[in-house]
Amino acid sequence: MLRHSLEVQYFEGCPHERLMRSNARKAIAQADFEIEYRETIIHTMADAIRARFCGSPTLIFDGEDFSQENLPAEPSITCRIYPNGIPSAEEIIERMRDIKSRTISL
């Protein structure tokens, strides 16, 4: 069975990281497939470069950015703006299923 991964990347002090982390954990609890969960705190610019950080908070499922919107050209320690607000648990589950179905059909 293919194991999936969900990662929340953020920097300490980000005003939205708690909500993103909470919604990610709720999504995992509701998902009908196994997911390995990880949180990555970005402390330095070197961390940002290594993680290809797109701003705080960033959600990565199976190596793919959740949103694909407003991605910076270069990694940086900055806030991440989601046009419709921080994704809900339901939106996260829907996006994970979409990504999962595309990888299975390849």
N, C-alpha and C positions, 0 to 999 in steps of 0.2 A: 504494500500500500504506500502510495506517495505521501510523504509528510509535508505539510505546508507550514509556512512561517509568517508571522505578523510581527512587525517591529514598530515601536513608537520611538522616534528620535526627537529630543528636545533639549533646551538648555534650562538650567535652574533659574527660576524667576519669571519664566514665561507665563503670562496670565491665562493661557488656554491649555497648558499641558495636562493639568489634572482632569479636565473634562475629556480630552482626547484619550487619556489613559483609561479613564472610567468607561467610556464608550467602547473602546477596544476590548477591554476585559468582558463587558456585557456581550459583545458580539461573539467572542470566543465561546462563552457559556451557552449561547443560543445556536451556535453553528452545528451542523449535522456532519461534520468531518473534523479530523484531528488537526490541531494547529499548535505549533510551537510558538510561544510568545516571548518577546524580548523587549526590554526598554533600554535605550542607549542615551546616556546623558552626554551632551557635547560640551566639553569644558574649554577647549582651545581651538584655534584656527586649524591646527594640525588634525584634531579630531574631526572637524568639519570637512576637511579635504579627504581624509581617509574614508569617512562615511558618505561622501558625496551629498552632504547635508543641504537641504533645500529650504531651511528655515524651520522655526519652531512653532508648533509641533508638526512633524512630518510622519506620515503613516506609510509603511512599506509592506506590501503583501507579496510573498514569493519573489522578492527582488524588484517589484514594480511599484512605482509611486502611486498612491491612492488616487490622486486627483489629475495629474498630468497638466494642471493649469498653473500659470504663474511660476513656472520653474525658472530659477535664476541661471544665468549662463555659467556662473562660477559658484562653488560652495561658499557660504558665508554664514556668520552667526547673526541672524536677523529673525524677525517675526515672519510667520507664514500666514498669508491671508487666504481664506477659503471663501469664494464668492457667496455661498449660501450658508456660511457659518461652519463651525466645527461639525464634521460628519456625525450623525447619530449612529447608534448601534445597528439599527436597521439598515442604514445606508452602507455601513461598513460590511455587513453580511452580504448585501446585494452585490457590492463591488467585488468582494472576495469570490463569490459564486461565479461572477462574470469572468474574472481572471482565471479561476480554476477551470471553467468549462473551455476556455480558449486553449489552455495548456494541455488539456486532455485530448482535444480534437486535433492537435498538431501531429 
